[in-house]
Amino acid sequence: MSLLHVRDLHVGLPTAEGQVDLLRGVDLELGAGETLAVVGESGSGKSLTVLSVMGLLSAPLRVTRGSVDFDAVRISDLPEARMRHVRGRDIAMVYQDPMTSLNPFHRIGDQVSEAMTAHGQTSSLADGRARELLAQVGIPDPERAARSFPHEMSGGMRQRVVIAMALAMRPRLLVADEPTTALDVTIQQQILGLVAGLRRELGMATIWVTHDLGVVARLVDRVAVMYAGRIVENAPVRELFASPQHPYTARLLASLPRRGDLERGPLAQIPGRPPQPGTIGTGCSFAPRCPQRQAMCEVEPALHDRGPGQVACHVRPAEWAEVTTAGRADGI
């Protein structure tokens, strides 16, 4: 049975001209202990999808259709008071900017403790557990770190604190929304390795949200590719890298630098820009940028089974007019 099941999720934004759909029928499924990457260009709907799952949409955004089930409970229908018990305890989130996730006026230890006292733990137990968590995420001298304020720590250390807060109640699902965007490459790899190790240790399911396929290629079981507010491909990671079924996925993979390529030329680019919300017609939303488009693409394709995954594309790779170099399975 699925731990998380998102069905036909629509998120709308009311405007003077009418409602604009920002998410257009997102379907996701995640098993216990499984890892999933949600990837795509900026504005594709990745962060909006996970915020909808967490029940953290801000007005006037609202879910207009669809459902979110967690462990067979329809959490998309829960009142806010009950959803607060789910957030942090069962599902936790790591945000991309740790400086805005931490309160600059409170000490680190107090903020980690609050993640537990908010769910009923006593202050004394929470204080001791906070220092254990700081040590668990690799922060040296947890006692000193607990007495520090956020501005006294580096970006990498602050991100470790945010991860410690997310792990405080040992959640069954951890959502990481571009948690390494503001960090340099070395710290980025440390954070990715830290979360991967903690996931294995604790048996959590994990959703990675990123615009970079290469970042999470070694960390996940499956990849869901988003474009213009919907999933266009969903497949096991090795199969997706070896044989992408959607032209958009193939183009994303072609833009990745190749390991060991000593005569690297210009990286491939996807021409044009993603459509603005409210301007998407009735056909395939990627068609204006797609070299494989055909007359049938004037009808938007449904997400359907193809091979080991699912794809929303009418044209099979064998019929593509131009074969775009995809990622190699041995390069994951």
C-alpha positions in Angstrom: 0.0 0.0 0.0 1.2 3.5 -0.8 2.4 5.8 2.0 1.6 8.9 -0.1 -0.9 9.1 -2.9 -1.6 12.3 -4.8 -4.5 12.1 -7.2 -5.5 14.6 -9.9 -4.3 17.5 -7.9 -5.3 21.0 -9.2 -4.2 24.3 -7.6 -5.9 27.5 -8.7 -5.2 31.2 -8.4 -8.3 33.5 -8.7 -7.7 36.5 -10.9 -9.9 39.3 -12.3 -10.1 37.3 -15.6 -11.0 34.1 -13.8 -9.2 31.2 -12.2 -5.7 30.3 -13.4 -4.6 26.7 -12.9 -1.0 26.4 -11.6 -1.2 22.7 -11.0 -3.1 20.7 -13.7 -3.8 17.2 -12.5 -0.7 16.1 -10.6 -0.6 12.3 -9.8 2.1 11.0 -7.5 2.6 7.8 -5.5 5.3 7.0 -3.0 5.8 3.8 -1.0 7.2 3.5 2.6 10.9 4.0 2.6 11.0 4.9 -1.1 12.9 7.9 -2.5 11.4 10.1 -5.3 12.9 13.1 -7.1 10.6 15.8 -8.5 12.5 17.7 -11.2 11.8 20.3 -13.8 12.6 23.9 -14.7 11.8 26.8 -12.4 8.1 27.5 -12.4 7.1 23.9 -13.4 5.1 23.4 -10.1 7.6 21.4 -8.1 7.5 23.4 -4.9 3.8 24.1 -5.2 3.1 20.4 -5.4 4.9 19.6 -2.1 3.4 22.7 -0.4 0.0 21.4 -1.4 0.9 18.0 0.1 1.9 19.7 3.4 -1.2 21.9 3.5 0.9 25.0 3.4 -0.7 27.0 0.5 -1.1 30.7 1.2 -4.3 32.5 0.2 -5.5 33.1 -2.4 -3.9 29.9 -3.7 -6.2 26.9 -3.1 -6.6 23.2 -4.0 -9.5 23.2 -6.5 -9.6 19.5 -7.3 -8.0 16.2 -6.4 -6.9 14.6 -3.1 -3.8 13.8 -1.0 -3.8 10.6 1.0 -1.1 9.8 3.6 -1.1 6.3 5.1 -4.7 5.8 3.9 -5.9 9.1 5.5 -7.3 11.9 3.3 -5.1 14.7 4.7 -6.2 17.1 2.0 -9.6 17.2 3.8 -8.2 17.6 7.3 -8.9 20.9 9.2 -5.8 22.9 10.0 -5.8 22.0 13.7 -5.5 18.3 12.8 -3.1 18.9 10.0 -0.7 20.5 12.4 -0.4 17.2 14.1 0.6 15.6 10.8 3.2 18.2 9.9 6.5 17.6 11.7 5.3 14.4 13.3 4.5 12.3 10.2 5.6 14.5 7.4 8.5 17.0 7.7 10.0 19.5 5.3 13.4 21.0 4.7 13.3 24.3 2.9 15.8 25.6 0.4 16.9 28.7 2.4 17.9 27.9 6.0 18.3 31.5 7.0 14.6 32.3 6.4 13.6 29.0 8.0 15.2 29.9 11.3 14.2 32.7 13.7 17.1 35.1 14.1 16.0 36.0 17.7 16.0 32.5 19.1 18.9 30.2 20.0 19.4 27.1 17.9 18.7 24.7 20.7 15.4 26.4 21.5 14.3 26.2 17.9 15.1 22.5 17.6 13.4 21.8 21.0 10.3 23.6 19.8 9.9 21.2 17.0 9.3 18.6 19.7 7.4 20.5 22.4 4.9 21.6 19.7 4.0 17.9 19.5 3.6 17.3 23.2 7.1 16.4 24.4 8.3 17.9 27.7 10.9 20.7 27.6 13.5 18.6 29.5 13.3 15.7 27.1 13.2 18.0 24.1 16.3 19.9 25.3 18.3 16.7 25.6 17.0 15.3 22.4 17.9 18.6 20.6 21.6 18.2 21.4 21.4 14.5 20.2 19.9 15.7 16.9 22.6 18.4 16.4 25.2 15.7 16.9 23.4 13.3 14.6 23.5 15.8 11.7 27.2 16.3 12.1 27.4 19.6 14.0 30.6 19.7 16.1 30.2 20.7 19.8 26.4 20.4 20.0 26.3 22.2 23.4 27.9 25.3 22.0 25.8 25.1 18.8 22.6 24.9 20.9 23.5 28.2 22.6 24.3 29.9 19.3 22.0 32.2 17.2 21.6 31.5 13.4 23.8 34.3 12.3 26.7 32.8 14.2 26.7 29.7 12.0 27.7 29.1 8.4 25.1 28.3 5.7 26.0 24.6 5.7 25.6 24.4 9.5 22.3 26.3 9.4 21.0 23.8 6.8 22.1 20.9 9.2 20.0 22.6 11.9 17.0 22.7 9.7 17.4 19.0 8.9 17.7 18.3 12.7 14.4 20.1 13.3 12.8 18.1 10.5 14.0 14.8 12.0 13.0 15.7 15.6 9.8 13.6 15.6 11.3 10.8 13.3 8.8 11.5 10.5 7.8 8.8 8.0 8.2 11.1 5.1 10.8 13.8 4.6 10.3 16.5 1.9 13.5 18.3 0.9 12.7 21.4 -1.3 16.0 22.3 -3.0 17.9 22.1 0.3 21.3 22.8 -1.3 20.5 25.6 -3.7 22.3 28.3 -1.6 25.3 26.2 -0.8 28.6 25.7 -2.5 29.4 22.4 -4.2 31.4 20.9 -1.4 28.8 21.6 1.3 26.1 20.6 -1.2 27.5 17.1 -1.5 27.9 16.9 2.3 24.2 17.7 2.8 23.1 15.3 0.1 25.1 12.5 1.7 23.9 13.4 5.2 20.2 13.2 4.2 20.8 10.0 2.3 22.5 8.4 5.2 19.8 9.5 7.7 17.1 8.2 5.4 18.7 4.7 5.3 19.2 4.8 9.1 15.7 5.9 9.9 13.8 4.2 7.0 12.1 7.3 5.9 10.5 7.9 2.6 12.0 11.0 0.9 10.9 13.4 -1.8 13.7 15.5 -3.3 12.6 18.7 -5.1 15.2 20.1 -7.5 15.7 21.6 -10.9 18.9 19.6 -11.3 18.6 15.9 -12.4 22.3 15.3 -11.8 22.1 16.3 -8.1 19.9 13.5 -7.0 20.6 10.8 -9.6 22.4 8.6 -7.1 20.0 9.2 -4.2 16.5 8.2 -5.5 14.5 5.2 -6.7 12.3 7.1 -9.1 12.1 10.4 -10.8 8.9 12.5 -11.6 9.5 15.1 -14.3 7.2 18.2 -14.1 6.4 20.7 -16.9 3.8 23.5 -16.8 2.0 22.3 -13.7 1.8 18.5 -14.4 3.8 15.3 -14.4 5.0 14.5 -17.9 7.2 11.5 -17.1 7.6 9.2 -14.0 10.0 6.3 -14.1 12.7 4.4 -12.2 15.8 6.5 -12.1 18.1 4.2 -14.1 15.5 3.6 -16.8 14.7 7.3 -17.1 18.4 8.2 -17.5 19.1 5.4 -20.0 15.9 5.7 -22.1 13.8 8.9 -21.5 10.3 8.6 -23.0 9.4 12.3 -23.1 11.3 14.8 -25.3 11.4 17.3 -22.4 13.2 14.7 -20.2 15.6 13.9 -23.0 16.4 17.6 -23.4 17.0 18.0 -19.7 19.4 15.1 -19.7 21.2 16.3 -22.8 21.9 19.6 -21.0 23.9 17.7 -18.3 27.7 17.7 -18.6 29.2 14.3 -19.2 31.7 12.8 -16.7 35.0 12.3 -18.3 34.3 14.5 -21.4 37.6 16.2 -21.9 36.5 18.1 -25.1 33.3 19.5 -23.8 31.5 21.7 -26.3 28.5 24.0 -25.6 25.8 22.2 -23.5 22.5 21.5 -25.2 19.7 24.0 -24.5 15.9 23.8 -24.7 14.7 26.6 -27.0 12.0 28.9 -25.9 10.4 29.3 -22.5 7.9 27.5 -20.4 4.3 28.8 -20.9 3.0 31.3 -18.4 0.0 30.1 -16.3 -3.2 30.9 -18.0 -1.7 30.8 -21.5 -1.7 27.0 -21.9 -3.9 25.8 -24.8 -5.7 22.5 -25.3 -2.7 20.7 -26.8 0.6 19.4 -25.3 2.1 22.3 -23.3 5.6 21.3 -24.4 4.7 21.2 -28.1 5.9 24.8 -28.9 9.4 23.9 -27.8 9.4 20.3 -28.9 11.3 19.1 -32.0 9.2 15.9 -32.1 5.8 17.6 -32.2 3.2 16.2 -34.6 -0.4 16.9 -35.5 -1.6 14.6 -32.8 0.1 16.9 -30.2 -2.8 19.4 -30.6 -4.6 17.1 -28.1 -3.0 17.1 -24.7 -1.8 13.5 -23.9 -2.8 11.8 -20.7 -0.2 10.3 -18.4 -0.2 6.6 -19.4 2.0 3.5 -18.8 4.9 3.0 -21.1 7.6 0.5 -20.2 8.5 0.6 -16.5 7.2 4.1 -16.1 4.5 6.5 -17.2 4.7 9.3 -19.8 2.4 12.0 -21.2 3.5 12.0 -24.8 1.9 10.7 -28.0 5.2 10.2 -29.9 7.4 7.2 -29.0 11.2 7.6 -29.0 11.5 5.2 -32.0 9.5 7.8 -34.0 11.5 10.8 -32.9 12.9 12.8 -35.8 16.0 13.6 -33.9 17.6 11.4 -31.3 18.8 13.5 -28.4 21.7 12.1 -26.4 20.4 10.9 -23.0 22.1 10.2 -19.7 24.0 7.0 -19.5 22.9 4.5 -16.8 26.5 4.0 -15.8 26.8 7.7 -15.2 24.2 7.9 -12.5 
